[in-house]
Amino acid sequence: MSQSDIDPPNLYAAREPIFPRRVHGWFRNLKWIIMAVTLGIYYITPWIRWDRGPNLPDQAVLVDLANRRFFFFWIEIWPHEFYFVAGLLVMAGLGLFLFTSALGRVWCGYTCPQTVWTDLFILTERWVEGDRNARVRLWNAPWDGRKLRLRLSKWSIWLVIALMTGGAWIFYFTDAPSLLRNLFTGQAHPVAYITMAVMTATTFIFGGFAREQICIYACPWPRIQAAMMDEDTLTVAYRDWRGEPRGKIRRDEPTRSDGGAKGDCIDCMACVNVCPMGIDIRDGQQLECITCALCIDACDDVMARIGKPRGLIDYMALKDETAERAGSKPKPILKHILRPRTLLYFVLWSGIGIALLVALFMRSPFDLNVTPVRNPLYVTMADGAIRNTYILRLRNKQGAEHEFTISVADADGMVLQGAMLEVEGVDGTTVPVPADATHSQRVYVTAEPGSELAEGGQVELRLWVEDTSDGVKSKIDTVFHGRSE
């Protein structure tokens, strides 16, 4: 028995480096625009200022973990309003289902953070080391002074980008200018340095070295997307009925698109050389394909140069294959996109969005909570009156101090006869509540001797709170305990 029969098979294959070639075209330009917009939003947003009063940092977008709140321009989400965040997450999931059902892995190809930062790192690599052929030669060349200089230059730029990425992330969680100053003076919290280091390291490794490995092995979406797609889904594909048999052709030689026997594909490998995943789209649909559409730009450029119609590689639906093979025209794109499945996703997505907006604009600028004091249930005063005690909690969700007037009514909101309300510690029934704070206030409701409220056992009543600055009112129901026979 040989040693090869004893040793287990090696199931690990080392990563083959991929060197995508520069490409020009409509989809490449679209990816540049999306990269600029998404990176601009990510890096700039923490520095947008927004007046939040004297007690909070003037930051437009802030995740305040210490006080468990989230700020987005004029919107402030408190801990008990986490359903807004949950609703946004559900909308994000439905949006991903919608776009995948309509256009395949369009999220992966254009807006996924791994794709965006990998694209940026490849752009940097191209600036420093040159285009595909130059990078391949440098990879295969022995280590010398030039190779070391180019690699160190590239890695240094990558590290700066990764450091900016990690830094931008932590700026979302506290006042950005103050944190930046503390980072340089060494006064920032250790958590800030640790988080920044982790984000920097992962960005540097994932965008610079792991790249397509993250999409293939770490991300679960390639394995889930099949459930979201059907035969009407538009995705990047190769028209093999037009391109095969592939091979070199003479100038003006008729091909499939001209009624000839040869395919339009000249086997130039342009589609393979521009692919950031290193696959050949002509082999059919593959798990690795992120539908970035760069192969479309590369192939269209070649077709234009040899005088053939574009679209040998294009966005297309499986349902159109039979018709196109027979020479018929495919269905209009909108008919593929606007179908029951995508419309259902859109209706659900829109419904949740509208519900969140309605809830957002209808919510009160302050919250109420009341707890009756149960020990004792009531107190009998010297004149025979019955008094109940309540702990009223007022949460002022506004950026300035407001005063609130408290009143009492019956369960129908009518004036409660024979009842008097007192507010502990203040003259009258108006209490001030600081900005972005919760104030606990003890209040007393006293029923006159012999009144229906005093002698009626357990009676429902309603506390009203009015903001004196704008007249906004809110109510909360509780009970009054009187004498019971």
C-alpha positions as CSV (number, residue, x, y, z in Angstrom):
1,M,0.0,0.0,0.0
2,S,1.5,3.3,-1.0
3,Q,1.7,6.4,1.1
4,S,-0.9,8.2,-1.1
5,D,-3.4,5.5,-0.2
6,I,-2.9,6.2,3.5
7,D,-2.9,10.0,3.6
8,P,-6.3,11.7,3.4
9,P,-7.1,13.8,0.4
10,N,-6.2,17.5,0.6
11,L,-9.5,19.3,0.4
12,Y,-8.0,22.8,0.7
13,A,-7.0,24.8,-2.4
14,A,-4.9,27.9,-2.0
15,R,-6.5,31.1,-3.2
16,E,-5.6,32.0,-6.8
17,P,-5.1,35.8,-6.9
18,I,-7.4,37.7,-9.3
19,F,-6.3,40.8,-11.2
20,P,-9.3,42.5,-12.8
21,R,-8.6,44.6,-15.8
22,R,-9.8,48.2,-16.2
23,V,-13.0,48.5,-18.1
24,H,-15.1,51.4,-19.3
25,G,-18.8,51.4,-19.9
26,W,-22.3,52.3,-18.6
27,F,-22.3,49.8,-15.7
28,R,-18.7,50.7,-14.7
29,N,-19.7,54.3,-14.5
30,L,-22.8,53.4,-12.5
31,K,-20.6,51.5,-10.0
32,W,-18.3,54.6,-9.7
33,I,-21.3,56.8,-8.9
34,I,-22.7,54.4,-6.4
35,M,-19.2,54.0,-4.8
36,A,-18.8,57.8,-4.5
37,V,-22.3,58.3,-3.0
38,T,-22.2,55.4,-0.5
39,L,-18.6,56.1,0.7
40,G,-19.4,59.8,0.9
41,I,-22.5,59.1,3.0
42,Y,-20.5,56.8,5.3
43,Y,-17.5,59.1,5.8
44,I,-19.3,62.5,5.9
45,T,-22.5,61.7,7.9
46,P,-20.9,61.8,11.4
47,W,-19.7,65.3,10.7
48,I,-23.0,66.8,9.9
49,R,-24.0,69.1,12.7
50,W,-27.6,69.5,14.1
51,D,-28.6,71.6,17.1
52,R,-29.8,69.3,19.9
53,G,-29.8,71.8,22.7
54,P,-27.4,72.2,25.6
55,N,-27.4,68.6,26.9
56,L,-26.6,66.6,23.8
57,P,-23.9,66.6,21.1
58,D,-24.9,68.6,18.0
59,Q,-24.7,65.6,15.7
60,A,-27.2,64.9,13.0
61,V,-26.9,61.1,13.1
62,L,-25.9,59.6,16.5
63,V,-26.2,56.2,18.2
64,D,-26.2,57.1,21.9
65,L,-25.6,53.8,23.5
66,A,-25.1,55.3,27.0
67,N,-28.6,56.7,27.0
68,R,-30.0,54.0,24.7
69,R,-31.2,56.4,22.0
70,F,-30.8,56.9,18.3
71,F,-30.8,60.3,16.6
72,F,-31.4,60.9,12.9
73,F,-31.6,64.6,12.1
74,W,-35.0,65.7,13.5
75,I,-36.0,62.1,14.5
76,E,-35.2,60.8,18.0
77,I,-35.8,57.1,18.8
78,W,-36.1,56.2,22.5
79,P,-35.6,52.6,23.9
80,H,-39.3,52.0,24.2
81,E,-39.7,52.9,20.5
82,F,-37.3,50.2,19.2
83,Y,-40.2,49.0,17.0
84,F,-39.1,51.7,14.6
85,V,-35.7,50.1,14.2
86,A,-37.3,46.7,13.9
87,G,-39.5,48.0,11.2
88,L,-36.6,49.4,9.3
89,L,-34.8,46.1,9.5
90,V,-37.9,44.3,8.1
91,M,-38.0,46.9,5.3
92,A,-34.3,46.2,4.6
93,G,-35.0,42.5,4.3
94,L,-38.0,42.9,2.1
95,G,-36.1,45.4,-0.1
96,L,-33.4,42.8,-0.5
97,F,-36.0,40.2,-1.5
98,L,-37.6,42.7,-3.9
99,F,-34.4,43.7,-5.7
100,T,-33.1,40.1,-5.8
101,S,-36.4,38.8,-7.3
102,A,-36.3,41.5,-9.9
103,L,-32.6,41.9,-10.7
104,G,-30.7,39.0,-9.1
105,R,-27.7,39.9,-6.9
106,V,-27.8,43.6,-7.7
107,W,-27.2,44.4,-4.0
108,C,-24.0,42.3,-4.1
109,G,-22.8,43.8,-7.3
110,Y,-23.3,47.5,-6.5
111,T,-23.9,48.4,-2.9
112,C,-22.7,45.6,-0.6
113,P,-19.9,47.1,1.7
114,Q,-17.6,44.2,0.8
115,T,-18.0,45.0,-2.9
116,V,-17.6,48.8,-2.5
117,W,-14.5,48.6,-0.4
118,T,-13.0,45.9,-2.6
119,D,-13.6,48.1,-5.6
120,L,-11.8,51.0,-3.9
121,F,-8.9,48.8,-2.9
122,I,-8.6,47.4,-6.5
123,L,-8.7,51.0,-7.8
124,T,-5.8,51.9,-5.4
125,E,-3.9,48.8,-6.5
126,R,-4.3,49.8,-10.2
127,W,-3.0,53.3,-9.5
128,V,0.1,52.0,-7.8
129,E,1.0,48.9,-9.7
130,G,-0.7,49.4,-13.1
131,D,-3.4,47.5,-14.9
132,R,-4.0,43.8,-15.1
133,N,-0.9,42.7,-17.1
134,A,1.5,44.9,-15.0
135,R,0.0,43.5,-11.8
136,V,0.3,39.9,-13.1
137,R,4.0,40.5,-14.0
138,L,4.7,42.1,-10.6
139,W,3.0,39.1,-8.8
140,N,5.2,36.6,-10.6
141,A,8.4,38.7,-10.4
142,P,11.0,37.9,-7.6
143,W,11.2,40.2,-4.7
144,D,13.4,43.2,-5.3
145,G,13.5,46.9,-4.4
146,R,10.9,47.9,-6.9
147,K,8.4,45.3,-5.9
148,L,8.9,46.0,-2.2
149,R,8.4,49.7,-2.8
150,L,5.2,49.2,-4.8
151,R,3.8,46.8,-2.3
152,L,4.6,49.0,0.7
153,S,3.0,52.0,-1.1
154,K,-0.1,50.0,-1.9
155,W,-0.4,48.6,1.6
156,S,0.1,52.0,3.1
157,I,-2.8,53.5,1.1
158,W,-4.9,50.5,2.0
159,L,-4.1,51.0,5.7
160,V,-5.1,54.7,5.5
161,I,-8.4,53.8,3.9
162,A,-9.0,51.1,6.5
163,L,-8.1,53.5,9.3
164,M,-10.6,56.1,7.9
165,T,-13.2,53.3,7.7
166,G,-12.7,52.2,11.3
167,G,-12.6,55.8,12.5
168,A,-15.8,56.8,10.7
169,W,-17.6,53.9,12.3
170,I,-16.9,54.9,15.9
171,F,-17.7,58.5,15.1
172,Y,-21.4,57.5,14.8
173,F,-21.5,56.6,18.5
174,T,-20.4,59.9,20.1
175,D,-19.7,63.5,19.2
176,A,-17.3,63.2,16.2
177,P,-15.1,66.3,16.7
178,S,-14.6,65.6,20.4
179,L,-13.8,62.0,19.8
180,L,-11.3,62.9,17.1
181,R,-9.5,65.2,19.4
182,N,-9.5,62.6,22.2
183,L,-8.1,60.0,19.8
184,F,-5.1,62.1,19.0
185,T,-4.5,63.2,22.6
186,G,-4.9,59.6,24.0
187,Q,-7.9,60.5,26.1
188,A,-10.5,58.4,24.2
189,H,-12.0,55.4,25.9
190,P,-10.2,52.1,25.3
191,V,-13.3,50.7,23.6
192,A,-12.9,53.4,20.9
193,Y,-9.3,52.3,20.2
194,I,-10.2,48.6,20.2
195,T,-13.3,49.0,18.0
196,M,-11.3,51.2,15.6
197,A,-8.5,48.6,15.5
198,V,-10.9,45.8,14.7
199,M,-12.7,47.7,12.0
200,T,-9.4,48.8,10.5
201,A,-8.0,45.3,10.5
202,T,-11.1,43.7,9.0
203,T,-11.4,46.3,6.3
204,F,-7.7,45.9,5.4
205,I,-7.8,42.1,5.2
206,F,-11.3,41.7,3.7
207,G,-10.8,44.4,1.0
208,G,-7.2,43.9,0.3
209,F,-6.6,40.1,0.6
210,A,-9.8,38.1,1.1
211,R,-11.9,39.9,-1.4
212,E,-14.0,37.3,-3.4
213,Q,-13.4,34.7,-0.6
214,I,-15.7,36.7,1.7
215,C,-18.5,36.6,-0.9
216,I,-18.0,32.9,-1.7
217,Y,-17.3,31.4,1.7
218,A,-18.3,33.8,4.4
219,C,-21.5,35.4,3.1
220,P,-24.7,33.2,3.3
221,W,-26.6,35.3,0.7
222,P,-25.3,33.4,-2.5
223,R,-26.9,30.2,-1.0
224,I,-30.1,32.0,-0.1
225,Q,-30.6,34.0,-3.3
226,A,-31.9,31.0,-5.3
227,A,-35.1,31.0,-3.3
228,M,-35.7,34.6,-4.2
229,M,-35.1,34.2,-8.0
230,D,-37.3,32.6,-10.7
231,E,-37.4,32.4,-14.5
232,D,-38.5,36.0,-14.7
233,T,-35.5,37.4,-12.7
234,L,-33.2,39.5,-14.8
235,T,-29.6,38.5,-14.2
236,V,-26.3,38.7,-16.1
237,A,-26.0,35.9,-18.6
238,Y,-24.3,34.8,-21.8
239,R,-26.3,34.2,-25.0
240,D,-24.6,31.0,-25.9
241,W,-27.0,30.4,-28.8
242,R,-25.6,33.6,-30.4
243,G,-22.0,33.3,-29.2
244,E,-21.2,29.6,-30.0
245,P,-19.2,28.1,-31.5
246,R,-16.7,30.7,-30.3
247,G,-13.4,31.3,-32.0
248,K,-11.4,33.8,-34.1
249,I,-13.1,35.4,-37.0
250,R,-11.9,37.3,-40.0
251,R,-13.0,40.9,-40.5
252,D,-16.5,41.1,-42.0
253,E,-16.9,37.4,-41.7
254,P,-20.6,36.6,-41.1
255,T,-21.5,35.1,-37.6
256,R,-24.7,34.1,-35.8
257,S,-25.9,37.7,-35.6
258,D,-25.5,38.0,-39.4
259,G,-26.9,34.6,-40.2
260,G,-23.5,32.8,-40.4
261,A,-22.4,29.5,-38.8
262,K,-19.8,30.9,-36.4
263,G,-20.6,32.4,-33.1
264,D,-20.2,36.1,-32.3
265,C,-17.9,35.3,-29.3
266,I,-14.2,35.6,-30.5
267,D,-12.9,34.0,-27.2
268,C,-11.0,37.2,-26.3
269,M,-11.4,36.5,-22.6
270,A,-12.3,40.2,-22.0
271,C,-15.3,39.1,-19.8
272,V,-13.1,36.9,-17.7
273,N,-10.2,39.4,-17.3
274,V,-12.5,42.2,-15.9
275,C,-14.4,39.9,-13.5
276,P,-13.6,40.7,-9.9
277,M,-14.7,37.1,-8.9
278,G,-12.4,35.5,-11.5
279,I,-15.2,33.4,-13.2
280,D,-16.2,32.9,-16.8
281,I,-19.8,34.0,-17.3
282,R,-19.9,31.8,-20.4
283,D,-20.0,28.7,-18.2
284,G,-23.5,29.6,-17.1
285,Q,-25.0,30.8,-13.8
286,Q,-22.6,30.4,-10.9
287,L,-22.7,30.9,-7.2
288,E,-19.7,33.2,-7.4
289,C,-21.3,35.7,-9.8
290,I,-22.3,38.9,-8.0
291,T,-23.9,40.4,-11.2
292,C,-21.7,43.5,-11.2
293,A,-22.2,43.6,-15.0
294,L,-18.6,44.6,-15.8
295,C,-18.5,41.7,-18.2
296,I,-21.3,43.3,-20.1
297,D,-19.2,46.5,-20.5
298,A,-16.2,44.5,-21.6
299,C,-18.1,42.4,-24.1
300,D,-20.1,45.4,-25.5
301,D,-16.8,47.1,-26.1
302,V,-15.4,44.2,-28.1
303,M,-18.6,43.8,-30.1
304,A,-18.5,47.5,-31.0
305,R,-14.9,47.1,-32.3
306,I,-15.7,44.0,-34.4
307,G,-18.9,45.5,-35.7
308,K,-21.3,43.2,-34.0
309,P,-24.5,44.1,-32.0
310,R,-24.2,44.5,-28.3
311,G,-25.8,42.2,-25.8
312,L,-23.9,39.0,-26.2
313,I,-23.6,39.2,-22.4
314,D,-26.4,41.1,-20.9
315,Y,-29.1,41.3,-18.3
316,M,-31.7,38.7,-19.3
317,A,-34.4,36.4,-18.0
318,L,-34.4,32.6,-18.3
319,K,-38.0,32.8,-19.6
320,D,-36.8,34.6,-22.7
321,E,-34.2,31.9,-23.7
322,T,-36.6,29.8,-25.7
323,A,-38.0,32.8,-27.6
324,E,-34.5,34.2,-28.3
325,R,-33.2,30.9,-29.5
326,A,-36.1,30.8,-32.0
327,G,-35.2,34.3,-33.2
328,S,-38.1,36.1,-31.4
329,K,-37.7,39.3,-29.4
330,P,-37.6,39.0,-25.5
331,K,-40.3,40.4,-23.3
332,P,-40.0,44.0,-22.3
333,I,-37.9,44.5,-19.1
334,L,-40.8,46.1,-17.2
335,K,-42.9,42.9,-17.8
336,H,-40.2,40.9,-16.1
337,I,-39.9,43.4,-13.2
338,L,-43.7,44.1,-12.6
339,R,-45.0,40.7,-11.8
340,P,-47.1,39.4,-8.9
341,R,-44.0,38.3,-6.8
342,T,-42.2,41.7,-7.0
343,L,-45.5,43.6,-6.6
344,L,-46.2,41.7,-3.4
345,Y,-42.8,42.5,-2.0
346,F,-43.3,46.1,-3.0
347,V,-46.7,46.3,-1.4
348,L,-45.4,44.8,1.9
349,W,-42.3,47.0,1.8
350,S,-44.4,50.1,1.2
351,G,-47.0,49.2,3.7
352,I,-44.5,48.9,6.5
353,G,-42.9,52.1,5.5
354,I,-46.1,54.0,5.5
355,A,-47.1,52.5,8.9
356,L,-43.7,53.7,10.3
357,L,-44.2,57.2,8.9
358,V,-47.7,57.4,10.3
359,A,-46.5,56.2,13.7
360,L,-43.6,58.6,13.6
361,F,-45.6,61.7,12.9
362,M,-48.5,60.7,15.2
363,R,-46.4,60.0,18.3
364,S,-46.6,62.4,21.1
365,P,-43.6,64.6,22.0
366,F,-43.8,63.4,25.5
367,D,-44.7,60.1,27.2
368,L,-46.7,59.2,30.3
369,N,-46.7,56.4,32.7
370,V,-48.6,56.2,36.0
371,T,-48.3,53.9,38.9
372,P,-50.9,54.0,41.8
373,V,-49.4,53.7,45.2
374,R,-50.9,50.5,46.7
375,N,-49.7,50.6,50.2
376,P,-52.1,51.8,51.4
377,L,-54.8,51.8,48.7
378,Y,-56.2,55.1,50.0
379,V,-55.9,57.4,53.0
380,T,-58.8,58.8,54.9
381,M,-58.3,62.4,55.8
382,A,-59.4,64.1,59.0
383,D,-62.5,65.6,57.3
384,G,-63.5,62.2,55.9
385,A,-62.1,62.8,52.4
386,I,-60.4,59.9,50.5
387,R,-57.0,60.5,49.0
388,N,-55.2,58.3,46.5
389,T,-51.5,58.7,45.6
390,Y,-49.9,58.2,42.2
391,I,-46.4,58.3,40.8
392,L,-46.6,60.0,37.4
393,R,-43.6,59.7,35.1
394,L,-43.3,62.3,32.4
395,R,-40.7,61.8,29.6
396,N,-39.9,65.0,27.7
397,K,-38.6,63.9,24.3
398,Q,-37.9,67.4,23.1
399,G,-34.6,69.3,23.1
400,A,-35.7,72.0,25.5
401,E,-37.2,72.2,28.9
402,H,-41.1,72.2,28.9
403,E,-43.7,72.8,31.5
404,F,-46.7,70.4,31.7
405,T,-50.1,71.0,33.4
406,I,-51.7,68.0,35.0
407,S,-55.5,67.6,35.4
408,V,-57.9,64.8,36.3
409,A,-61.2,63.6,34.6
410,D,-63.5,60.6,34.6
411,A,-63.2,57.7,32.2
412,D,-65.1,59.6,29.5
413,G,-62.8,62.6,29.8
414,M,-65.5,64.7,31.6
415,V,-64.7,66.9,34.6
416,L,-64.7,64.7,37.7
417,Q,-67.1,66.1,40.2
418,G,-66.0,66.1,43.9
419,A,-62.3,65.5,43.1
420,M,-59.3,67.7,43.7
421,L,-55.7,67.1,42.3
422,E,-52.5,68.2,44.1
423,V,-49.0,68.0,42.7
424,E,-46.3,67.5,45.3
425,G,-43.6,70.1,45.6
426,V,-45.0,72.8,43.3
427,D,-47.6,75.5,43.5
428,G,-50.5,74.6,41.3
429,T,-50.6,71.7,38.9
430,T,-47.7,72.7,36.5
431,V,-44.4,70.9,36.6
432,P,-41.2,71.6,34.6
433,V,-39.4,68.7,32.9
434,P,-35.8,69.1,31.6
435,A,-35.0,68.4,28.0
436,D,-34.6,64.8,27.0
437,A,-35.3,63.6,30.5
438,T,-37.8,61.6,32.5
439,H,-39.3,63.2,35.6
440,S,-41.1,61.3,38.3
441,Q,-43.8,63.3,40.0
442,R,-46.0,62.3,43.0
443,V,-49.6,63.5,42.6
444,Y,-52.6,63.2,44.9
445,V,-56.3,62.9,43.9
446,T,-58.7,63.6,46.8
447,A,-62.4,62.8,46.8
448,E,-64.7,65.0,48.9
449,P,-66.5,63.3,51.8
450,G,-69.7,61.6,50.7
451,S,-69.0,62.0,47.0
452,E,-69.7,59.2,44.5
453,L,-65.9,59.0,43.9
454,A,-65.2,58.6,47.7
455,E,-67.9,56.0,48.3
456,G,-67.9,54.1,45.0
457,G,-65.2,51.6,45.5
458,Q,-62.9,51.2,42.5
459,V,-63.6,54.0,40.0
460,E,-61.9,54.5,36.6
461,L,-60.4,57.9,36.1
462,R,-58.1,59.6,33.6
463,L,-55.1,61.9,34.1
464,W,-54.5,64.5,31.4
465,V,-51.1,66.2,30.8
466,E,-50.9,69.3,28.6
467,D,-47.7,70.9,27.2
468,T,-48.1,74.6,28.1
469,S,-45.9,75.7,25.2
470,D,-47.9,74.3,22.3
471,G,-51.1,72.8,23.9
472,V,-50.3,69.2,23.0
473,K,-52.3,66.9,25.3
474,S,-51.9,63.3,26.3
475,K,-53.9,61.1,28.6
476,I,-53.4,58.0,30.7
477,D,-56.1,55.9,32.5
478,T,-55.9,54.6,36.0
479,V,-58.2,53.8,38.9
480,F,-59.3,55.5,42.1
481,H,-59.9,53.4,45.2
482,G,-62.6,54.7,47.5
483,R,-64.5,53.1,50.4
484,S,-66.3,49.9,49.5
485,E,-69.0,48.2,51.5
